[in-house]
């Protein structure tokens, strides 16, 4: 449906070295369309009759839309705290939306149980490797748009870390193909209220830290038990990157700054911009970060 090919441009005149990639211009208004397009293409290849997914919002919306496009019934399990706008978006695409209490892990468990019991195609943006094959196009496009080169630094939000892993995959393939000599440094940002990866990185741990999440406006990355967390930590360390966390006031201020520049994003999408002030970026280094989701997805 036209996923990918999102614009790349300088967000603020005072920060000429920092560019944003407009992922919120995707068909369902988030970067998750990149992976969902491949997931549902695969569902049609294996002749799936119906689809199940779990999501905090944007992945579920993307799966619902591409399921509708493929003519497949879809059921999406979501946290009972999911933004009403995202639930409305899924429902508009014809998905059966099932709210689940007990946190993100309980939502995933409900979807897995449903898929096993009904033999549905489990369109998991976390488990299914085809989703990462879709998200790696973000890295390829960046290389194309910058004249066959990559920036010095890429700043990314992380909950389950699928965009981080997709970028790591794409950058590795560009290096292997001889298209670039080295990947950009990965700077990964989490919300302080739910930051198992940042806590593990700070301690030098190989597995995500056990955390009790507090409420956060960055609902899209409020993942206390990231299933690919060890893989994300390994990828960032191998890259020489960094994982840091930002507070709720910092996220709110970042969202305001972006809106003042004409870019209205959901709070989760403001997290990388907030992280610019926390991460160690050498002066003059070029930076690219995504604006992952549109502001109307979570306007509060």
Secondary structure, 3 states (H helix, E strand, C coil): CCCCCCCEEECCCCCCCEEEECHHHCCCCECHHHHHHHHHHHHHHCCCCEEEEEECCHHHHHHHHHHHHHCCEEEEEEECCCCHHHHHHHHHCCCEEEEECCCHHHHHHHHHHHHHHHCCEECCCCCCHHHHHHHCHHHHHHHHHCCCCCCCEEEEECCCCHHHHHHHHHHHHHHHCCCCCCCCEEEEEEECCECHHHHHHHHCCCCCCCCCCCCCCCHHHCCCCCCCHHHHHHHHHHHCCEEEEECHHHHHHHHHHHHHCCCCECHHHHHHHHHCCCCCCCCCCCEEEECCEEHHHHCC
